[in-house]
Amino acid sequence: QSVLTQPPSASGTPGQRVTISCSGSSSNIGSNYVYWYQQLPGAAPKLLIYNNNQRPSGVPDRFSGSKSGTSASLAISGLRSEDEADYYCAAWDGSMSGYVFGTGTKVTVL
Amino acid sequence: EVLLVESGGGLVKPGGSLRLSCAASGFRFTTYSMNWVRQAPGKGLEWVSSISSSSDYIYYADSVKGRFTISRDSAKNSLFLQMNSLRAEDTAVYYCARSSAGELPSVVDYWGQGTLVTVSS
């Protein structure tokens, strides 16, 4: 059962900027780091953003993350066809003593 | 290179048991927390359980508490998930995933390819 809320879908044409929101509460996003994962079709999730806005080595700077209060967002600029995937936000929830994931957003490149 | 390889998935009847294993390599296993995350067919990601590097701290999702047990064996560089009293709603791909530090919480940074568990009569 997902605790973090994301829009089910987002889309854009190549080169456009797409933003995905993630809404939580004071026990998760409001008091802990936010992470973002990309899951390509048929593949395992891959870490895209950690600690709200940090990119692991190898992740293009087209991907950026931000957090404000109990919400976070992922932005993809210069959209490319290979960005078509499902994207999930995640955070530790202190009340549940466990990780919570977002509902997931499917990004389509038109 | 960090490598996580799950095994032990398969078809099991409701009420049955299954033990998943995850062989870790490419990093110092004893210094990282580990996790299990699952994904039901066509659905999103669901955290299942986490264990700290020393096994001192263990956490479970409410949906599996009392039925699943996470453990690790440093000598074998392996993570395990003992699943009992399985239900149809436990059907999912189970991913083994590493956290970036020994303590929890820390970002889940590497994932295995997953093993499919199907609970059906």
Chai-1 contact restraints between the chains, C-beta under 6 A:
chainA,res_idxA,chainB,res_idxB,connection_type,confidence,min_distance_angstrom,max_distance_angstrom,comment,restraint_id
A,S2,B,G44,contact,1.0,0.0,6.0,A-B,restraint_1
A,Y35,B,V107,contact,1.0,0.0,6.0,A-B,restraint_2
A,A44,B,W111,contact,1.0,0.0,6.0,A-B,restraint_3
A,A44,B,Q113,contact,1.0,0.0,6.0,A-B,restraint_4
A,A44,B,G114,contact,1.0,0.0,6.0,A-B,restraint_5
A,P45,B,W111,contact,1.0,0.0,6.0,A-B,restraint_6
A,L47,B,D109,contact,1.0,0.0,6.0,A-B,restraint_7
A,Y50,B,V107,contact,1.0,0.0,6.0,A-B,restraint_8
A,Y88,B,L45,contact,1.0,0.0,6.0,A-B,restraint_9
A,W92,B,P105,contact,1.0,0.0,6.0,A-B,restraint_10
A,S97,B,Y59,contact,1.0,0.0,6.0,A-B,restraint_11
A,G98,B,W47,contact,1.0,0.0,6.0,A-B,restraint_12
A,G98,B,Y59,contact,1.0,0.0,6.0,A-B,restraint_13
A,G98,B,A61,contact,1.0,0.0,6.0,A-B,restraint_14
A,Y99,B,W47,contact,1.0,0.0,6.0,A-B,restraint_15
A,F101,B,L45,contact,1.0,0.0,6.0,A-B,restraint_16
A,T103,B,G44,contact,1.0,0.0,6.0,A-B,restraint_17
A,G104,B,G44,contact,1.0,0.0,6.0,A-B,restraint_18
